[in-house]
Structures are given as C-alpha cells and as structure tokens.
Amino acid sequence: MSNNKEHWEKVYATKQPNEVSWTQEIPQTSIELIEKSNLPKNAEIIDIGGGDSHLVDYLLGKEYTNISVLDISSKAIERAKERLGNKANQVTWIVSDILDFVPEKKYDCWHDRAAFHFLTKENDIEYYKDLVAIFAIKTLVIGTFSDHGPKKCSGLEVSQYNPESLHQVFGNCFSLQESKIEDHETPFNTLQNFVFCRMQKN
C-alpha cells in the first residue's frame, strides 16, 4: 500500500465528514459548472477524488445516468455507497490512486474538486495532464486551492493556482470558458480560498 493510500485510508477510517475541511453539504459550484457544459443526461461523467462527496447524489438527482467516482480510499467509497443505499448501484466506483489510473473509457466531463492540488511533483502533474488530454473529450471542471488558499491540507503539501496558471496546465488541449474564485467554509468555520475553471476541449 502506498504512503498516499495509507494516509487517506486512515483519514476516512478515523474522521467523520464534519471533521474534514473539504466537506460540502451542497457542492453548488461544481453542479453549476457541470450543468453549464450542456451535456446530455447520458454523458459519461467522472468525479476524481470524489470520496464521500455529495456531488454524486446531486448528479443522480438531476438524472445523469453514467457517473463514475474515483478515489484512492476504499473506505471513502464505502461511506458514499452506504449513504446512497440502492442508488449506489447506478454508479461506477473506482478505487485507485489517480497516478495508477488507466481509464477503460473516455469521459465527456472530467470533474475534480480538491484532488489535483495534492499533486506537487512536476512528473505527477504531467501524468495527470496527459490523462486528461486523452480521456476527457469534452469538458474539464476543476477546483483547486487558489494562490490565496491553504499551503497544506490534511497534513500534506499542496499546489496553489490562479485561473491563468490552472488553465496553463491544460491549455494545450482545452480552452478556458470561465473561472471562479470562492471561499469554501469548512465544517469548523474556517475559510479556504478556491479557484474553479471550466474548460472545453479544443
């Protein structure tokens, strides 16, 4: 088991959603940006680092039918499945480190809120960029800590971005449609500054 996987399995084994900073009751910005992409309801959508995020609940509620959720932690995915009950059978669940992920299909929408910024090494960022270039065929919706956001999360170093630098990572294949800076209020009433970008495949 990699150190990364060990770290996240421990986090999800020992902390409840109200004890981790990334918890969002309603992932409003992600929902809005995905909907602005004007994808059909049968579009292939993947949520990278989705863990036990509630995004999948809302996408199912909006009648999207081909949703995949990837997370490094099997415990996080088990929690999401428990919460969804029978609806969990409508979702493809993938337990994998993003750096080990070899997709079996292409995705109309690649969504990532707060996973990409944990990649701090240049070759890891390049690997992720190449994955997106090949397997995201229409829309990329990505949210990371901004350059005014935290420098660490869950004890780990993170990369910070602004709209220009985040688009620059993916700019060879994607054009920037819109960006948004916002404060995320954590369950313990602190603020984390995020940047979100919605990009379209060239």
N, C-alpha and C positions, 0 to 999 in steps of 0.2 A: 504494500500500500504506500503510495507516495506521501510525502510530508503534507502536500496540499490536501489530499483526500483525508488524511488523518485529522488535520486541522478542522476541516468542515464537518466531518462526521462527529467530532467532539462538540463543536458549536451546536449542531442540531440535536445532539443527544442530551445536552445539559442546559440549553436555553429555550424558553418559550418565545413565541412571536413578539410579545411585549417587552422582551429583554434584549432584542437585537435592533440595531439602528435602522436597518433598511425596510422594516415592516411598513406597509402602506395598506390601510383598510380599503381604500379605493385608488387604484393606480390610474388616476384621471388622465395625466399627460400621455402615458403610453396608449391608453384606449383612444384618445383623440387623434394622436398621430397615426395610429394604425387605421382608424376609420377614414382619415383624410387621404389615405393611399388608394381609396376607392377599389378595394379588392372584392372579388365575388365571395360569396359565403363559403364556397368550396375551395378557396385558396389555401395553399399549404403555408402554414404559419408555424415558426419555431420560436420558442422563448428560451434564450440561452441564459443559464444560471437561474432558471425560473424557480428552483427550490420549492418552498411552500408559498410562493407569491399568489395573490388573489387574481392576477391577470387572467389566468386560465378560466376562472369562474365567470368573469365578465365576458370573455370571448365566447364561451359556451352559451351564456345568457343572450348574446347577440346573434346566436345561431350560426357561428362559424363551425365548420364540420371537420376540418383537417388540421388539428392542433397537435404540435409536439412540444414537450417540455424537457429540456436537458438540464441536468445538474450533476455536479461531482459527488454530491451526498445522497446516498440511498435513503438515509433517514429523513432528509428534507422531502424527498419524493413520496415516501411512505406517509408523511404527515399530510401532504397535499391530497393523496389518494383517500385517506381517511376522511378528510374534510368534505371531499366531493361525493363520497359514497358511490352509488351506482353510476353516477356521471363520469367517474374516473375511467370507466371502460370506453368512453368516447375519445380518450386522449392517448397519444403515443408517448410513453415515458422512456427517457433515455438516461441511464446513469453512466456518466463519462466526464472525465476531465476534458475541457474544450481542446486542450493540446493533444489529446489522444483521439479526438472525434473524427471519424471518417463517415460522412453522411452517405446514406443509401439512396437519397433522392435530393432534388433541388427544391428550394423554398421560394414562394412568392414574396413572403415577408420574413425577414430575419430581425427579431427583436432582442435587445439586450439592454437591460437596466441594471447597472451596478455589478456587472461581471467583468467586462472588458478592462475596466480601470485597475483590476488586480494584476494585469499583465504589465510588468515593468522592464523586462529584458527585451532588447531590440529583436532578437530572433523569434521570441514568443509572439510579439506584436506582428511581426511579418507573417508568421504561420497563420495567425488569426485573420489577418488581412487577405491572405491568399484563399483561405476557406470561404470567406465572404464573397470574394471576387468570383469564385467558381460556383458556389452553391446558393447564393442569394440572387435570384434572377429578376426581381422587380424592385423591391423596397427594402431599405435598411432603416430601422428605427433604433437609435442607440442613445443611452443616457449614461453619463459618467460624472464623477466629481469634477467640478469646474476648477479653474485656477484660483478661485477663492474658497474652494471646499477643503475638506479634511485631507491631510497628507498621509493618514493611516486609517485603516478600518479593520475592526476585529483583530487588532494587533499586527496587521500586515501592511507593508508599504503599498501605496497606490500611485498610479499615474494621474496627473491632472490635465484637463484640456479646456480650451475655449472653442467656440464654434469653428473658427478658422483652422485650428490645429487638429480638431477631431475630423473635420472634412478632409484635411490634407492627408490623413492616414489612408482614406478610402477614395481619394479624389481621382485616381486613375480610372476607376470604373463607375463612379457614382457622382451625380450632380446634386448639390445641396438644394433642397426645396424650402426648408425652413429650419430655424433653430430657436431654442427657448432656454432661458436661464431661469431657474426657480429654486426656492428654498424648500427643502423637504424637512418637515417637522418630525423628529423621531418620536418613538413612544415615550421617551423620557424628556420630552420638551426642549431638546436642543435643535439647532438648525444646521442642515448640511446643504451647501450650495451645489446644485447640479446643472449640467448643460445637456440638453437633448437636441439631437439632429434627426431630421427625416430626410433621407436621400433616395434618389431614384436612379436605377441602373441606366447607364448611358446606352 
